[in-house]
Amino acid sequence: MDKDILVVGGGIGGLTAALALGQRGYRVRVLEATPEFGAIGYGIQLGPNVFHMFERLGLSEAVLRVSIIPRALVMLDALDGHEVAVVPTGKSFEARFKHPYIVLHRIDLHHVLLDACKALGAIELVPSTAAVGFEDLGERVRVRSKHGRTFEAAAVIGADGLGSAMRTQMLAEGAPNFIGYVAHRTIVPMEHVPAGVRRDDVVLWGGPGFHIVHYPLRRNTLFNIVAVFRTTTYAEKGDLAGHRAEVEKTYCDSQSAMKALLAMMDLERRWAISDREPIRHWHRGRVVLLGDAAHPTIQSLAQGACMAIEDAVCLAEMIQAAEGDFTTAFRRYTSARLLRTARVQLESRALWPFYHAEGIARDVRNATTALWDEDHMFRCLAWLYDGFALPTEGEESRPRVQAGSRH
Ligand SMILES: Cc1cc2nc3c(=O)[nH]c(=O)nc-3n(C[C@H](O)[C@H](O)[C@H](O)COP(=O)(O)OP(=O)(O)OC[C@H]3O[C@@H](n4cnc5c(N)ncnc54)[C@H](O)[C@@H]3O)c2cc1C
């Protein structure tokens, strides 16, 4: 009876949790609100820390097959085009962090996870099923769907993202914190990318109140572009001409390469950039949260999905170790994950004005980063990229944080 688990949300975190539990002998059902698992298809960056988890799941090779290892992570000044900071991601990076930094199509990552889930035979994937609430039955939990279906399990994992229905019921709090920025995302064929744009790097152009990130995908045949900027006219779907006019005005002082990229972008859909304050409690009774449902972050460090994957493996391991004592499993999991994920949330917020600095703040940033070398960059990132050590059997469950300096 304790071996069946319900996962709400079939995103990266939910599927990883399903796979990790399935590999440990649990029967898992995954409820996904959308008709198709993994339908949102843009690029994603994954740091070397995530490979510690892929290795445990036996996925490293499959993920690497659909990934690109960029030459470097480069920040460029959007106003004058000069290099603000560079993190080389070649041989020295792999030697230092033991694993590569990768970029890949989200759909490809989803397929790696889905294929592995299907191969196990212990995981049932249930699309078009939005969970709306849960009921604690003591020894079981019952989840209701929007269309009136009910599902029971020994425990429920809320992996339903930023707008989590499981979290809303558990914590009765308000909407996420919208930081006043939106993102537009586009993938274009590589041959359409204008000359003068770096194609082998992950590039972030930082400007006052705006940035653009771009990188290659799928054996360099595709190019992923994300434009993020401050707006007072947020609307998820607005009129296209209005969005275009706003983007042209916002980026008017940016480099010509950026303007050429913006001209290729699909500006119809925009995503609000939001996060929440870190919190200490991610579980109640037999229901527990992971990924964006537990600790949503803005994307400055490109680590939200990485944290969801680390959560998922840690949670599965704690559930298995506790042999049916879910309270202990969830307490140990939260304790192990809390400070690392909170640090990602807080450092991501701290980095936002660094990316978008203007005036004297921009001059200070550029003068400071001019002194940073590879060694310094690696030391700054070590707390994150060195990875997360899963708590060992019998280890005292107390919050842990890795050492490491800040920017
Ligand atoms: C512009 C942008 C760029 C980013 N870039 C990166 C990056 O490069 N690297 C990185 O690591 N992270 C990145 N992130 C963050 C990353 O996308 C998220 O942190 C990650 O997707 C969280 O995974 P998750 O599984 O917790 O939630 P989600 O990916 O949000 O998945 C939640 C799933 O639950 C489903 N769902 C929602 N509600 C319900 C319900 N009630 N019932 C059933 N199903 C439900 C959703 O349809 C979805 O499939 C970026 C985010 C943004 C906005």
The ligand as an SDF file (V2000), in Angstrom:
LIG
                    3D

 53 58  0  0  0  0  0  0  0  0999 V2000
   12.5480   32.3540  -19.4530 C   0  0  0  0  0  0  0  0  0  0  0  0
   12.9830   31.2200  -18.5420 C   0  0  0  0  0  0  0  0  0  0  0  0
   14.1920   30.5860  -18.7910 C   0  0  0  0  0  0  0  0  0  0  0  0
   14.6110   29.5460  -17.9330 C   0  0  0  0  0  0  0  0  0  0  0  0
   15.8090   28.9410  -18.2010 N   0  0  0  0  0  0  0  0  0  0  0  0
   16.2390   27.9440  -17.3990 C   0  0  0  0  0  0  0  0  0  0  0  0
   17.4760   27.2950  -17.6690 C   0  0  0  0  0  0  0  0  0  0  0  0
   18.1620   27.6140  -18.6580 O   0  0  0  0  0  0  0  0  0  0  0  0
   17.8810   26.3090  -16.8240 N   0  0  0  0  0  0  0  0  0  0  0  0
   17.1460   25.9160  -15.7330 C   0  0  0  0  0  0  0  0  0  0  0  0
   17.5760   25.0010  -14.9920 O   0  0  0  0  0  0  0  0  0  0  0  0
   15.9580   26.5050  -15.4660 N   0  0  0  0  0  0  0  0  0  0  0  0
   15.4840   27.4940  -16.2700 C   0  0  0  0  0  0  0  0  0  0  0  0
   14.2830   28.0950  -16.0260 N   0  0  0  0  0  0  0  0  0  0  0  0
   13.4890   27.6260  -14.8780 C   0  0  0  0  0  0  0  0  0  0  0  0
   12.7860   26.3200  -15.2060 C   0  0  0  0  0  0  0  0  0  0  0  0
   12.0300   26.4300  -16.3910 O   0  0  0  0  0  0  0  0  0  0  0  0
   11.8800   25.8960  -14.0590 C   0  0  0  0  0  0  0  0  0  0  0  0
   12.5110   26.1150  -12.8320 O   0  0  0  0  0  0  0  0  0  0  0  0
   11.5420   24.4110  -14.1920 C   0  0  0  0  0  0  0  0  0  0  0  0
   10.8040   24.2030  -15.3760 O   0  0  0  0  0  0  0  0  0  0  0  0
   10.7550   23.9380  -12.9670 C   0  0  0  0  0  0  0  0  0  0  0  0
   10.3560   22.6120  -13.1720 O   0  0  0  0  0  0  0  0  0  0  0  0
    9.0870   22.0300  -12.4260 P   0  0  0  0  0  0  0  0  0  0  0  0
    8.9480   20.6340  -12.9210 O   0  0  0  0  0  0  0  0  0  0  0  0
    9.1920   22.3000  -10.9850 O   0  0  0  0  0  0  0  0  0  0  0  0
    7.8710   22.9300  -12.9210 O   0  0  0  0  0  0  0  0  0  0  0  0
    7.2830   23.1370  -14.3800 P   0  0  0  0  0  0  0  0  0  0  0  0
    8.3430   23.0110  -15.4150 O   0  0  0  0  0  0  0  0  0  0  0  0
    6.5190   24.4120  -14.3400 O   0  0  0  0  0  0  0  0  0  0  0  0
    6.2920   21.9160  -14.5790 O   0  0  0  0  0  0  0  0  0  0  0  0
    5.0500   21.8960  -13.9490 C   0  0  0  0  0  0  0  0  0  0  0  0
    4.1540   20.9380  -14.7260 C   0  0  0  0  0  0  0  0  0  0  0  0
    2.9330   20.7760  -13.9960 O   0  0  0  0  0  0  0  0  0  0  0  0
    1.8200   20.9330  -14.8540 C   0  0  0  0  0  0  0  0  0  0  0  0
    0.7360   21.4380  -14.0140 N   0  0  0  0  0  0  0  0  0  0  0  0
    0.5650   22.6860  -13.5270 C   0  0  0  0  0  0  0  0  0  0  0  0
   -0.5140   22.7330  -12.7310 N   0  0  0  0  0  0  0  0  0  0  0  0
   -1.0250   21.4610  -12.7070 C   0  0  0  0  0  0  0  0  0  0  0  0
   -2.1460   20.8640  -12.0520 C   0  0  0  0  0  0  0  0  0  0  0  0
   -2.9330   21.5910  -11.2500 N   0  0  0  0  0  0  0  0  0  0  0  0
   -2.3900   19.5530  -12.2410 N   0  0  0  0  0  0  0  0  0  0  0  0
   -1.5880   18.8030  -13.0580 C   0  0  0  0  0  0  0  0  0  0  0  0
   -0.5120   19.3280  -13.7110 N   0  0  0  0  0  0  0  0  0  0  0  0
   -0.2360   20.6320  -13.5200 C   0  0  0  0  0  0  0  0  0  0  0  0
    2.3130   21.9290  -15.9130 C   0  0  0  0  0  0  0  0  0  0  0  0
    1.5440   21.8220  -17.0950 O   0  0  0  0  0  0  0  0  0  0  0  0
    3.7520   21.4700  -16.0950 C   0  0  0  0  0  0  0  0  0  0  0  0
    3.8780   20.4440  -17.0300 O   0  0  0  0  0  0  0  0  0  0  0  0
   13.8230   29.1350  -16.8430 C   0  0  0  0  0  0  0  0  0  0  0  0
   12.6050   29.7680  -16.6090 C   0  0  0  0  0  0  0  0  0  0  0  0
   12.1920   30.7940  -17.4430 C   0  0  0  0  0  0  0  0  0  0  0  0
   10.8650   31.4780  -17.1710 C   0  0  0  0  0  0  0  0  0  0  0  0
  1  2  1  0
  2  3  1  0
  2 52  2  0
  3  4  2  0
  4  5  1  0
  4 50  1  0
  5  6  2  0
  6  7  1  0
  6 13  1  0
  7  8  2  0
  7  9  1  0
  9 10  1  0
 10 11  2  0
 10 12  1  0
 12 13  2  0
 13 14  1  0
 14 15  1  0
 14 50  1  0
 15 16  1  0
 16 17  1  0
 16 18  1  0
 18 19  1  0
 18 20  1  0
 20 21  1  0
 20 22  1  0
 22 23  1  0
 23 24  1  0
 24 25  2  0
 24 26  1  0
 24 27  1  0
 27 28  1  0
 28 29  2  0
 28 30  1  0
 28 31  1  0
 31 32  1  0
 32 33  1  0
 33 34  1  0
 33 48  1  0
 34 35  1  0
 35 36  1  0
 35 46  1  0
 36 37  1  0
 36 45  1  0
 37 38  2  0
 38 39  1  0
 39 40  1  0
 39 45  2  0
 40 41  1  0
 40 42  2  0
 42 43  1  0
 43 44  2  0
 44 45  1  0
 46 47  1  0
 46 48  1  0
 48 49  1  0
 50 51  2  0
 51 52  1  0
 52 53  1  0
M  END
$$$$
